[in-house]
Amino acid sequence: QPFNGLWNGLGIIDPNFPGIFSPNSSGPGSHIINYTANSCTDNLIIQVFPRPILFDSIICANSTPFIININSSGGLWDGVGIIDNTIGLIDPSLMNIGVNYLQYTSDNGCVDTFEVNIINPPVVSFNSLNTNYCYVDSLYAVSTSPSGGVLSGNGIVNFSFNPSIAGS
């Protein structure tokens, strides 16, 4: 254990003893790391596992249960709202309104935490829509409150309604 040597290899961010290895710099995989001192070299292999990729999300409180889609298999989920910790089945109605944290621990022991913001569903109203329309090729503007979001359905083109596209 000479103290005058240098570390070398992918992921080494400080080669001077004691050295600093960064899994973020090396990336996933097997990495051969060398230590050279007094004209002697020894090495070791460091295995870096990929982290599961989780994304912070905003979900309505009245959403139906769903399986969290991640780029990893195996592992276990933990947190309020998880109803099956092996497949990542979550029920938003069991979570508190506001920010909640879910944790995923992969089979290789890597842990990732992500934020789920549970919101009350907005009360949506439609303005400028009539109950009946003639079957004509015309666009009628539709306004919503609150503004924004996505308007969809038969005859909807962006934020307009066309009775001829909707059909009879």
OpenMM code with the backbone's topology and positions (N, CA, C; nanometers):
from openmm import Vec3, app, unit

residues = "GLN PRO PHE ASN GLY LEU TRP ASN GLY LEU GLY ILE ILE ASP PRO ASN PHE PRO GLY ILE PHE SER PRO ASN SER SER GLY PRO GLY SER HIS ILE ILE ASN TYR THR ALA ASN SER CYS THR ASP ASN LEU ILE ILE GLN VAL PHE PRO ARG PRO ILE LEU PHE ASP SER ILE ILE CYS ALA ASN SER THR PRO PHE ILE ILE ASN ILE ASN SER SER GLY GLY LEU TRP ASP GLY VAL GLY ILE ILE ASP ASN THR ILE GLY LEU ILE ASP PRO SER LEU MET ASN ILE GLY VAL ASN TYR LEU GLN TYR THR SER ASP ASN GLY CYS VAL ASP THR PHE GLU VAL ASN ILE ILE ASN PRO PRO VAL VAL SER PHE ASN SER LEU ASN THR ASN TYR CYS TYR VAL ASP SER LEU TYR ALA VAL SER THR SER PRO SER GLY GLY VAL LEU SER GLY ASN GLY ILE VAL ASN PHE SER PHE ASN PRO SER ILE ALA GLY SER".split()
positions = [
    Vec3(0.0817, -0.1180, 0.0000),
    Vec3(0.0000, 0.0000, 0.0000),
    Vec3(0.0866, 0.1250, 0.0000),
    Vec3(0.1667, 0.1423, -0.1011),
    Vec3(0.2424, 0.2672, -0.1091),
    Vec3(0.1483, 0.3844, -0.1365),
    Vec3(0.1769, 0.4965, -0.0731),
    Vec3(0.0916, 0.6141, -0.0833),
    Vec3(0.1324, 0.7087, -0.1955),
    Vec3(0.2352, 0.6771, -0.2696),
    Vec3(0.2836, 0.7668, -0.3735),
    Vec3(0.2386, 0.7260, -0.5134),
    Vec3(0.1425, 0.6371, -0.5239),
    Vec3(0.0985, 0.5874, -0.6548),
    Vec3(-0.0153, 0.6684, -0.7128),
    Vec3(-0.0550, 0.6234, -0.8316),
    Vec3(-0.1639, 0.6896, -0.9034),
    Vec3(-0.2662, 0.5873, -0.9502),
    Vec3(-0.3913, 0.6260, -0.9432),
    Vec3(-0.5018, 0.5466, -0.9958),
    Vec3(-0.5238, 0.5840, -1.1416),
    Vec3(-0.5710, 0.4855, -1.2211),
    Vec3(-0.5935, 0.5076, -1.3626),
    Vec3(-0.7102, 0.4195, -1.4067),
    Vec3(-0.7948, 0.4728, -1.4910),
    Vec3(-0.9064, 0.3951, -1.5460),
    Vec3(-1.0287, 0.4822, -1.5637),
    Vec3(-1.1229, 0.4299, -1.6397),
    Vec3(-1.2462, 0.5020, -1.6661),
    Vec3(-1.3223, 0.5230, -1.5351),
    Vec3(-1.3557, 0.6468, -1.5061),
    Vec3(-1.4292, 0.6793, -1.3841),
    Vec3(-1.3418, 0.7384, -1.2753),
    Vec3(-1.2092, 0.7341, -1.2924),
    Vec3(-1.1194, 0.7943, -1.1935),
    Vec3(-1.1225, 0.9459, -1.2145),
    Vec3(-1.1642, 1.0194, -1.1112),
    Vec3(-1.1689, 1.1654, -1.1241),
    Vec3(-1.0606, 1.2334, -1.0404),
    Vec3(-0.9963, 1.1575, -0.9524),
    Vec3(-0.8779, 1.2075, -0.8807),
    Vec3(-0.7804, 1.0906, -0.8725),
    Vec3(-0.6701, 1.0958, -0.9497),
    Vec3(-0.5774, 0.9825, -0.9557),
    Vec3(-0.4844, 0.9720, -0.8345),
    Vec3(-0.4729, 1.0777, -0.7545),
    Vec3(-0.3815, 1.0764, -0.6402),
    Vec3(-0.4398, 0.9962, -0.5246),
    Vec3(-0.3477, 0.9264, -0.4518),
    Vec3(-0.3909, 0.8460, -0.3369),
    Vec3(-0.4710, 0.9323, -0.2414),
    Vec3(-0.5856, 0.8922, -0.1903),
    Vec3(-0.6440, 0.7592, -0.2026),
    Vec3(-0.7248, 0.7397, -0.3300),
    Vec3(-0.7384, 0.8450, -0.4138),
    Vec3(-0.8107, 0.8331, -0.5396),
    Vec3(-0.9602, 0.8489, -0.5221),
    Vec3(-1.0256, 0.8943, -0.6281),
    Vec3(-1.1718, 0.9061, -0.6260),
    Vec3(-1.2251, 0.8448, -0.7547),
    Vec3(-1.3176, 0.7514, -0.7385),
    Vec3(-1.3855, 0.6865, -0.8506),
    Vec3(-1.5287, 0.7382, -0.8556),
    Vec3(-1.5768, 0.7727, -0.9745),
    Vec3(-1.7135, 0.8222, -0.9914),
    Vec3(-1.7914, 0.7301, -1.0844),
    Vec3(-1.8920, 0.6600, -1.0314),
    Vec3(-1.9761, 0.5762, -1.1176),
    Vec3(-2.0481, 0.6576, -1.2248),
    Vec3(-2.0799, 0.7845, -1.1940),
    Vec3(-2.1449, 0.8694, -1.2937),
    Vec3(-2.0526, 0.8962, -1.4116),
    Vec3(-1.9220, 0.9091, -1.3851),
    Vec3(-1.8256, 0.9337, -1.4924),
    Vec3(-1.7960, 0.8073, -1.5724),
    Vec3(-1.7915, 0.6942, -1.5050),
    Vec3(-1.7567, 0.5694, -1.5740),
    Vec3(-1.8724, 0.5144, -1.6548),
    Vec3(-1.9939, 0.5319, -1.6024),
    Vec3(-2.1106, 0.4714, -1.6646),
    Vec3(-2.1217, 0.3252, -1.6251),
    Vec3(-2.2315, 0.2605, -1.6613),
    Vec3(-2.2525, 0.1206, -1.6258),
    Vec3(-2.1525, 0.0281, -1.6955),
    Vec3(-2.1260, -0.0842, -1.6322),
    Vec3(-2.0389, -0.1853, -1.6912),
    Vec3(-1.9282, -0.2261, -1.5976),
    Vec3(-1.8396, -0.3150, -1.6454),
    Vec3(-1.7224, -0.3595, -1.5698),
    Vec3(-1.6045, -0.2721, -1.6085),
    Vec3(-1.5361, -0.2180, -1.5098),
    Vec3(-1.4263, -0.1252, -1.5350),
    Vec3(-1.3003, -0.1737, -1.4646),
    Vec3(-1.1918, -0.1841, -1.5407),
    Vec3(-1.0620, -0.2216, -1.4834),
    Vec3(-0.9945, -0.0934, -1.4369),
    Vec3(-0.9621, -0.0900, -1.3085),
    Vec3(-0.8978, 0.0252, -1.2470),
    Vec3(-0.7584, -0.0184, -1.2035),
    Vec3(-0.6571, 0.0586, -1.2444),
    Vec3(-0.5177, 0.0261, -1.2123),
    Vec3(-0.4628, 0.1216, -1.1062),
    Vec3(-0.3747, 0.0666, -1.0213),
    Vec3(-0.3008, 0.1492, -0.9262),
    Vec3(-0.1528, 0.1198, -0.9486),
    Vec3(-0.0763, 0.2241, -0.9779),
    Vec3(0.0662, 0.2085, -1.0055),
    Vec3(0.1462, 0.2890, -0.9041),
    Vec3(0.2436, 0.2200, -0.8417),
    Vec3(0.3347, 0.2852, -0.7461),
    Vec3(0.4673, 0.2100, -0.7484),
    Vec3(0.5782, 0.2825, -0.7457),
    Vec3(0.7130, 0.2229, -0.7405),
    Vec3(0.7339, 0.1209, -0.8525),
    Vec3(0.6855, 0.1514, -0.9717),
    Vec3(0.6991, 0.0669, -1.0910),
    Vec3(0.6207, -0.0633, -1.0836),
    Vec3(0.5322, -0.0737, -0.9887),
    Vec3(0.4453, -0.1922, -0.9770),
    Vec3(0.3012, -0.1494, -1.0026),
    Vec3(0.2276, -0.2365, -1.0693),
    Vec3(0.0873, -0.2069, -1.1001),
    Vec3(0.0002, -0.3224, -1.0532),
    Vec3(-0.1120, -0.2858, -0.9956),
    Vec3(-0.2137, -0.3835, -0.9582),
    Vec3(-0.3457, -0.3291, -1.0095),
    Vec3(-0.4432, -0.4168, -1.0237),
    Vec3(-0.5716, -0.3678, -1.0715),
    Vec3(-0.6862, -0.4360, -1.0002),
    Vec3(-0.8006, -0.3761, -1.0179),
    Vec3(-0.9245, -0.4317, -0.9642),
    Vec3(-1.0343, -0.4027, -1.0649),
    Vec3(-1.1402, -0.4795, -1.0558),
    Vec3(-1.2543, -0.4607, -1.1454),
    Vec3(-1.3696, -0.4063, -1.0628),
    Vec3(-1.4249, -0.2957, -1.1087),
    Vec3(-1.5413, -0.2355, -1.0429),
    Vec3(-1.6609, -0.2541, -1.1342),
    Vec3(-1.7666, -0.3120, -1.0811),
    Vec3(-1.8905, -0.3328, -1.1557),
    Vec3(-1.9870, -0.2202, -1.1196),
    Vec3(-2.0289, -0.1426, -1.2201),
    Vec3(-2.1259, -0.0349, -1.1994),
    Vec3(-2.2561, -0.0768, -1.2663),
    Vec3(-2.3622, -0.0827, -1.1862),
    Vec3(-2.4931, -0.1212, -1.2374),
    Vec3(-2.5679, 0.0024, -1.2857),
    Vec3(-2.6491, -0.0112, -1.3904),
    Vec3(-2.7284, 0.1044, -1.4356),
    Vec3(-2.8362, 0.1369, -1.3341),
    Vec3(-2.8626, 0.2660, -1.3202),
    Vec3(-2.9717, 0.3099, -1.2337),
    Vec3(-3.1021, 0.2966, -1.3098),
    Vec3(-3.2096, 0.2613, -1.2403),
    Vec3(-3.3385, 0.2674, -1.3080),
    Vec3(-3.3699, 0.4132, -1.3393),
    Vec3(-3.4356, 0.4354, -1.4491),
    Vec3(-3.4664, 0.5719, -1.4896),
    Vec3(-3.6112, 0.6012, -1.4509),
    Vec3(-3.6271, 0.6897, -1.3561),
    Vec3(-3.7598, 0.7281, -1.3090),
    Vec3(-3.7806, 0.8757, -1.3374),
    Vec3(-3.9031, 0.9121, -1.3606),
    Vec3(-3.9360, 1.0501, -1.3907),
    Vec3(-4.0369, 1.1020, -1.2901),
    Vec3(-4.0157, 1.2250, -1.2437),
    Vec3(-4.1139, 1.2883, -1.1582),
    Vec3(-4.2423, 1.3054, -1.2392),
    Vec3(-4.3573, 1.2917, -1.1725),
    Vec3(-4.4844, 1.2899, -1.2439),
    Vec3(-4.5900, 1.3709, -1.1712),
    Vec3(-4.6878, 1.4176, -1.2486),
    Vec3(-4.8079, 1.4804, -1.1941),
    Vec3(-4.9246, 1.3916, -1.2349),
    Vec3(-5.0049, 1.3508, -1.1355),
    Vec3(-5.1130, 1.2555, -1.1597),
    Vec3(-5.2385, 1.3042, -1.0892),
    Vec3(-5.3530, 1.2902, -1.1535),
    Vec3(-5.4806, 1.3251, -1.0909),
    Vec3(-5.5155, 1.2226, -0.9825),
    Vec3(-5.5742, 1.2714, -0.8756),
    Vec3(-5.6102, 1.1857, -0.7625),
    Vec3(-5.7118, 1.0790, -0.8017),
    Vec3(-5.7933, 1.1056, -0.9035),
    Vec3(-5.8963, 1.0086, -0.9423),
    Vec3(-5.8515, 0.9176, -1.0568),
    Vec3(-5.7218, 0.9170, -1.0894),
    Vec3(-5.6715, 0.8273, -1.1933),
    Vec3(-5.6847, 0.6823, -1.1489),
    Vec3(-5.7063, 0.5940, -1.2431),
    Vec3(-5.7176, 0.4526, -1.2106),
    Vec3(-5.5786, 0.3961, -1.1792),
    Vec3(-5.5714, 0.2871, -1.1041),
    Vec3(-5.4409, 0.2253, -1.0761),
    Vec3(-5.3687, 0.1894, -1.2056),
    Vec3(-5.2363, 0.2016, -1.2039),
    Vec3(-5.1561, 0.1708, -1.3219),
    Vec3(-5.0194, 0.1204, -1.2789),
    Vec3(-4.9503, 0.0548, -1.3728),
    Vec3(-4.8160, 0.0040, -1.3467),
    Vec3(-4.7159, 0.1097, -1.3902),
    Vec3(-4.6245, 0.1428, -1.2999),
    Vec3(-4.5210, 0.2410, -1.3292),
    Vec3(-4.4257, 0.1808, -1.4313),
    Vec3(-4.4036, 0.2519, -1.5393),
    Vec3(-4.3193, 0.2031, -1.6484),
    Vec3(-4.1768, 0.2528, -1.6276),
    Vec3(-4.0837, 0.1603, -1.6063),
    Vec3(-3.9433, 0.1969, -1.5887),
    Vec3(-3.8573, 0.1107, -1.6793),
    Vec3(-3.7326, 0.1497, -1.6939),
    Vec3(-3.6387, 0.0755, -1.7793),
    Vec3(-3.5597, -0.0264, -1.6992),
    Vec3(-3.6255, -0.1041, -1.6190),
    Vec3(-3.5578, -0.2039, -1.5382),
    Vec3(-3.6571, -0.3136, -1.5036),
    Vec3(-3.6073, -0.4322, -1.4794),
    Vec3(-3.6954, -0.5408, -1.4366),
    Vec3(-3.6462, -0.5923, -1.3031),
    Vec3(-3.7355, -0.6572, -1.2312),
    Vec3(-3.7010, -0.7029, -1.0973),
    Vec3(-3.7071, -0.5868, -1.0012),
    Vec3(-3.6578, -0.6068, -0.8807),
    Vec3(-3.6565, -0.4992, -0.7829),
    Vec3(-3.7893, -0.4847, -0.7118),
    Vec3(-3.7919, -0.3920, -0.6151),
    Vec3(-3.9107, -0.3707, -0.5336),
    Vec3(-3.9414, -0.2225, -0.5210),
    Vec3(-4.0707, -0.1927, -0.5133),
    Vec3(-4.1214, -0.0573, -0.4958),
    Vec3(-4.1597, -0.0352, -0.3506),
    Vec3(-4.1499, 0.0896, -0.3068),
    Vec3(-4.1904, 0.1245, -0.1711),
    Vec3(-4.2496, 0.2650, -0.1726),
    Vec3(-4.3533, 0.2852, -0.0937),
    Vec3(-4.4138, 0.4169, -0.0801),
    Vec3(-4.5645, 0.4078, -0.0712),
    Vec3(-4.6260, 0.5163, -0.0258),
    Vec3(-4.7712, 0.5234, -0.0143),
    Vec3(-4.8309, 0.5146, -0.1538),
    Vec3(-4.9324, 0.4325, -0.1693),
    Vec3(-5.0001, 0.4167, -0.2975),
    Vec3(-4.9577, 0.2934, -0.3745),
    Vec3(-4.8458, 0.2323, -0.3365),
    Vec3(-4.8014, 0.1099, -0.4036),
    Vec3(-4.8910, -0.0046, -0.3550),
    Vec3(-4.9594, -0.0706, -0.4487),
    Vec3(-5.0453, -0.1826, -0.4089),
    Vec3(-4.9885, -0.3171, -0.4523),
    Vec3(-4.8854, -0.3172, -0.5360),
    Vec3(-4.8096, -0.4383, -0.5673),
    Vec3(-4.6645, -0.3954, -0.5840),
    Vec3(-4.5824, -0.4283, -0.4842),
    Vec3(-4.4449, -0.3755, -0.4837),
    Vec3(-4.3508, -0.4489, -0.5790),
    Vec3(-4.3933, -0.5599, -0.6393),
    Vec3(-4.3046, -0.6283, -0.7333),
    Vec3(-4.3236, -0.5803, -0.8769),
    Vec3(-4.4465, -0.5440, -0.9155),
    Vec3(-4.4682, -0.4973, -1.0524),
    Vec3(-4.4826, -0.3454, -1.0599),
    Vec3(-4.4882, -0.2784, -0.9447),
    Vec3(-4.4994, -0.1330, -0.9445),
    Vec3(-4.6401, -0.0831, -0.9714),
    Vec3(-4.7398, -0.1573, -0.9234),
    Vec3(-4.8795, -0.1154, -0.9395),
    Vec3(-4.9099, -0.0086, -0.8347),
    Vec3(-4.9557, 0.1067, -0.8827),
    Vec3(-4.9797, 0.2211, -0.7951),
    Vec3(-5.1253, 0.2638, -0.8065),
    Vec3(-5.1844, 0.3035, -0.6930),
    Vec3(-5.3205, 0.3559, -0.6901),
    Vec3(-5.3149, 0.4999, -0.6402),
    Vec3(-5.3268, 0.5979, -0.7306),
    Vec3(-5.3173, 0.7380, -0.6902),
    Vec3(-5.4198, 0.7793, -0.5857),
    Vec3(-5.5350, 0.7117, -0.5809),
    Vec3(-5.6377, 0.7497, -0.4834),
    Vec3(-5.5940, 0.7202, -0.3399),
    Vec3(-5.4915, 0.6392, -0.3222),
    Vec3(-5.4408, 0.6089, -0.1875),
    Vec3(-5.3323, 0.7069, -0.1424),
    Vec3(-5.2924, 0.7959, -0.2318),
    Vec3(-5.1846, 0.8891, -0.2022),
    Vec3(-5.2415, 1.0225, -0.1550),
    Vec3(-5.1607, 1.0974, -0.0825),
    Vec3(-5.2019, 1.2287, -0.0346),
    Vec3(-5.1968, 1.3298, -0.1483),
    Vec3(-5.2871, 1.4275, -0.1432),
    Vec3(-5.2805, 1.5392, -0.2370),
    Vec3(-5.1497, 1.6125, -0.2090),
    Vec3(-5.0749, 1.6434, -0.3139),
    Vec3(-4.9459, 1.7096, -0.2983),
    Vec3(-4.8333, 1.6147, -0.3363),
    Vec3(-4.7151, 1.6466, -0.2876),
    Vec3(-4.5949, 1.5718, -0.3248),
    Vec3(-4.5830, 1.4439, -0.2419),
    Vec3(-4.5612, 1.3327, -0.3116),
    Vec3(-4.5377, 1.2019, -0.2508),
    Vec3(-4.4077, 1.1480, -0.3104),
    Vec3(-4.3406, 1.0618, -0.2366),
    Vec3(-4.2152, 1.0044, -0.2856),
    Vec3(-4.2274, 0.8533, -0.2938),
    Vec3(-4.1847, 0.7993, -0.4073),
    Vec3(-4.1799, 0.6549, -0.4269),
    Vec3(-4.0353, 0.6153, -0.4453),
    Vec3(-4.0033, 0.4969, -0.3967),
    Vec3(-3.8652, 0.4489, -0.4057),
    Vec3(-3.8636, 0.3141, -0.4750),
    Vec3(-3.7645, 0.2968, -0.5618),
    Vec3(-3.7448, 0.1705, -0.6317),
    Vec3(-3.6052, 0.1197, -0.5996),
    Vec3(-3.5964, -0.0056, -0.5533),
    Vec3(-3.4680, -0.0691, -0.5272),
    Vec3(-3.4527, -0.1839, -0.6256),
    Vec3(-3.3527, -0.1727, -0.7132),
    Vec3(-3.3315, -0.2751, -0.8157),
    Vec3(-3.2737, -0.4016, -0.7528),
    Vec3(-3.2736, -0.5093, -0.8312),
    Vec3(-3.2195, -0.6367, -0.7824),
    Vec3(-3.0740, -0.6248, -0.7398),
    Vec3(-2.9991, -0.5344, -0.8027),
    Vec3(-2.8577, -0.5210, -0.7684),
    Vec3(-2.8332, -0.4214, -0.6557),
    Vec3(-2.9419, -0.3706, -0.5929),
    Vec3(-2.9279, -0.2842, -0.4764),
    Vec3(-2.9245, -0.1360, -0.5053),
    Vec3(-2.9331, -0.0955, -0.6319),
    Vec3(-2.9368, 0.0474, -0.6638),
    Vec3(-3.0740, 0.1030, -0.6268),
    Vec3(-3.0748, 0.2217, -0.5676),
    Vec3(-3.1985, 0.2824, -0.5198),
    Vec3(-3.2222, 0.4121, -0.5951),
    Vec3(-3.3462, 0.4334, -0.6362),
    Vec3(-3.3846, 0.5585, -0.6985),
    Vec3(-3.5152, 0.6040, -0.6352),
    Vec3(-3.5272, 0.7326, -0.6156),
    Vec3(-3.6476, 0.7915, -0.5575),
    Vec3(-3.7016, 0.8933, -0.6555),
    Vec3(-3.8327, 0.8958, -0.6686),
    Vec3(-3.8900, 1.0001, -0.7526),
    Vec3(-4.0156, 1.0566, -0.6898),
    Vec3(-4.0492, 1.1739, -0.7389),
    Vec3(-4.1570, 1.2545, -0.6826),
    Vec3(-4.2831, 1.2363, -0.7661),
    Vec3(-4.3950, 1.2143, -0.6965),
    Vec3(-4.5249, 1.2071, -0.7619),
    Vec3(-4.6111, 1.3153, -0.6985),
    Vec3(-4.6553, 1.4087, -0.7803),
    Vec3(-4.7399, 1.5166, -0.7320),
    Vec3(-4.8840, 1.4808, -0.7641),
    Vec3(-4.9636, 1.4548, -0.6605),
    Vec3(-5.1038, 1.4184, -0.6777),
    Vec3(-5.1864, 1.5462, -0.6706),
    Vec3(-5.2660, 1.5682, -0.7753),
    Vec3(-5.3499, 1.6883, -0.7800),
    Vec3(-5.4964, 1.6494, -0.7879),
    Vec3(-5.5825, 1.7367, -0.7371),
    Vec3(-5.7254, 1.7165, -0.7561),
    Vec3(-5.7569, 1.7424, -0.9024),
    Vec3(-5.8463, 1.6633, -0.9609),
    Vec3(-5.8791, 1.6877, -1.1014),
    Vec3(-5.9453, 1.8243, -1.1156),
    Vec3(-5.9144, 1.8954, -1.2228),
    Vec3(-5.9766, 2.0270, -1.2409),
    Vec3(-6.1242, 2.0125, -1.2757),
    Vec3(-6.2003, 2.1130, -1.2407),
    Vec3(-6.3397, 2.1186, -1.2831),
    Vec3(-6.3382, 2.1870, -1.4196),
    Vec3(-6.3773, 2.1124, -1.5212),
    Vec3(-6.3687, 2.1612, -1.6583),
    Vec3(-6.5074, 2.2030, -1.7061),
    Vec3(-6.5125, 2.3170, -1.7709),
    Vec3(-6.6377, 2.3586, -1.8327),
    Vec3(-6.6097, 2.3984, -1.9770),
    Vec3(-6.7104, 2.3783, -2.0618),
    Vec3(-6.7020, 2.4117, -2.2039),
    Vec3(-6.7921, 2.5307, -2.2305),
    Vec3(-6.7398, 2.6268, -2.3007),
    Vec3(-6.8186, 2.7447, -2.3372),
    Vec3(-6.8352, 2.7460, -2.4880),
    Vec3(-6.9347, 2.8127, -2.5331),
    Vec3(-6.9624, 2.8345, -2.6756),
    Vec3(-6.9967, 2.7058, -2.7506),
    Vec3(-7.0476, 2.6059, -2.6815),
    Vec3(-7.0953, 2.4842, -2.7484),
    Vec3(-7.2473, 2.4788, -2.7391),
    Vec3(-7.3100, 2.4482, -2.8491),
    Vec3(-7.4554, 2.4301, -2.8505),
    Vec3(-7.4869, 2.2819, -2.8346),
    Vec3(-7.6120, 2.2525, -2.8069),
    Vec3(-7.6543, 2.1143, -2.7926),
    Vec3(-7.6732, 2.0485, -2.9287),
    Vec3(-7.7239, 2.1232, -3.0270),
    Vec3(-7.7517, 2.0693, -3.1599),
    Vec3(-7.6810, 2.1519, -3.2665),
    Vec3(-7.6367, 2.0830, -3.3734),
    Vec3(-7.5711, 2.1475, -3.4873),
    Vec3(-7.6252, 2.0875, -3.6155),
    Vec3(-7.6268, 2.1673, -3.7220),
    Vec3(-7.6590, 2.1148, -3.8540),
    Vec3(-7.5366, 2.0425, -3.9077),
    Vec3(-7.5624, 1.9428, -3.9903),
    Vec3(-7.4552, 1.8618, -4.0486),
    Vec3(-7.3904, 1.9396, -4.1629),
    Vec3(-7.2992, 2.0327, -4.1275),
    Vec3(-7.2320, 2.1178, -4.2253),
    Vec3(-7.0828, 2.1178, -4.1969),
    Vec3(-7.0067, 2.1511, -4.3012),
    Vec3(-6.8613, 2.1578, -4.2874),
    Vec3(-6.8220, 2.2973, -4.2395),
    Vec3(-6.8321, 2.3199, -4.1104),
    Vec3(-6.7992, 2.4494, -4.0499),
    Vec3(-6.7236, 2.4253, -3.9203),
    Vec3(-6.6410, 2.5203, -3.8854),
    Vec3(-6.5668, 2.5125, -3.7592),
    Vec3(-6.6293, 2.6064, -3.6577),
    Vec3(-6.6566, 2.5540, -3.5406),
    Vec3(-6.7101, 2.6321, -3.4294),
    Vec3(-6.6058, 2.6296, -3.3175),
    Vec3(-6.5631, 2.7483, -3.2764),
    Vec3(-6.4605, 2.7581, -3.1714),
    Vec3(-6.5156, 2.7043, -3.0396),
    Vec3(-6.4325, 2.6306, -2.9695),
    Vec3(-6.4682, 2.5778, -2.8380),
    Vec3(-6.3696, 2.6365, -2.7371),
    Vec3(-6.4236, 2.6960, -2.6333),
    Vec3(-6.3352, 2.7458, -2.5280),
    Vec3(-6.3597, 2.6632, -2.4018),
    Vec3(-6.2539, 2.6443, -2.3274),
    Vec3(-6.2613, 2.5631, -2.2065),
    Vec3(-6.2144, 2.6449, -2.0874),
    Vec3(-6.2586, 2.6045, -1.9727),
    Vec3(-6.2104, 2.6632, -1.8483),
    Vec3(-6.1818, 2.5481, -1.7535),
    Vec3(-6.0612, 2.5351, -1.7001),
    Vec3(-5.9463, 2.6218, -1.7235),
    Vec3(-5.8932, 2.6026, -1.8655),
    Vec3(-5.8175, 2.7008, -1.9129),
    Vec3(-5.7631, 2.6934, -2.0479),
    Vec3(-5.6472, 2.5943, -2.0513),
    Vec3(-5.6103, 2.5551, -2.1719),
    Vec3(-5.5011, 2.4594, -2.1876),
    Vec3(-5.5544, 2.3183, -2.1947),
    Vec3(-5.4677, 2.2237, -2.1841),
    Vec3(-5.5060, 2.0841, -2.1912),
    Vec3(-5.5223, 2.0378, -2.3342),
    Vec3(-5.5857, 1.9238, -2.3511),
    Vec3(-5.6068, 1.8650, -2.4832),
    Vec3(-5.7555, 1.8403, -2.4991),
    Vec3(-5.8093, 1.8883, -2.6087),
    Vec3(-5.9494, 1.8673, -2.6413),
    Vec3(-5.9545, 1.7582, -2.7477),
    Vec3(-6.0347, 1.6547, -2.7247),
    Vec3(-6.0402, 1.5451, -2.8209),
    Vec3(-6.1817, 1.4907, -2.8307),
    Vec3(-6.2097, 1.4224, -2.9398),
    Vec3(-6.3389, 1.3597, -2.9609),
    Vec3(-6.3792, 1.3696, -3.1055),
    Vec3(-6.4915, 1.3078, -3.1401),
    Vec3(-6.5408, 1.3121, -3.2775),
    Vec3(-6.5686, 1.4560, -3.3178),
    Vec3(-6.5118, 1.4976, -3.4287),
    Vec3(-6.5369, 1.6305, -3.4819),
    Vec3(-6.4486, 1.7395, -3.4248),
    Vec3(-6.3613, 1.7081, -3.3332),
    Vec3(-6.2738, 1.8090, -3.2734),
    Vec3(-6.1487, 1.8240, -3.3590),
    Vec3(-6.1182, 1.9479, -3.3959),
    Vec3(-5.9964, 1.9831, -3.4677),
    Vec3(-5.9327, 2.0959, -3.3875),
    Vec3(-5.8235, 2.0640, -3.3180),
    Vec3(-5.7596, 2.1589, -3.2253),
    Vec3(-5.8635, 2.2047, -3.1225),
    Vec3(-5.8975, 2.3332, -3.1190),
    Vec3(-5.9989, 2.3818, -3.0254),
    Vec3(-6.1240, 2.4277, -3.0996),
    Vec3(-6.1611, 2.3507, -3.2045),
    Vec3(-6.2825, 2.3785, -3.2808),
    Vec3(-6.3605, 2.2491, -3.3004),
    Vec3(-6.4903, 2.2666, -3.3234),
    Vec3(-6.5802, 2.1530, -3.3484),
    Vec3(-6.6329, 2.1638, -3.4916),
    Vec3(-6.6264, 2.0515, -3.5677),
    Vec3(-6.6774, 2.0454, -3.7044),
    Vec3(-6.7831, 1.9359, -3.7105),
    Vec3(-6.9112, 1.9736, -3.7215),
    Vec3(-7.0187, 1.8729, -3.7227),
    Vec3(-7.0067, 1.7707, -3.8351),
    Vec3(-6.9533, 1.8110, -3.9520),
    Vec3(-6.9454, 1.7154, -4.0628),
    Vec3(-6.8414, 1.6064, -4.0358),
    Vec3(-6.7404, 1.6374, -3.9560),
    Vec3(-6.6405, 1.5359, -3.9183),
    Vec3(-6.6971, 1.4460, -3.8083),
    Vec3(-6.7799, 1.5050, -3.7213),
    Vec3(-6.8380, 1.4286, -3.6105),
    Vec3(-6.9340, 1.3219, -3.6595),
    Vec3(-6.9987, 1.3477, -3.7722),
    Vec3(-7.0954, 1.2505, -3.8251),
    Vec3(-7.2351, 1.2790, -3.7720),
    Vec3(-7.3267, 1.1922, -3.8126),
    Vec3(-7.4657, 1.2148, -3.7735),
    Vec3(-7.5010, 1.1338, -3.6513),
] * unit.nanometer
topology = app.Topology()
chain = topology.addChain("A")
for resn in residues:
    res = topology.addResidue(resn, chain)
    for name in ("N", "CA", "C"):
        topology.addAtom(name, app.Element.getBySymbol(name[0]), res)
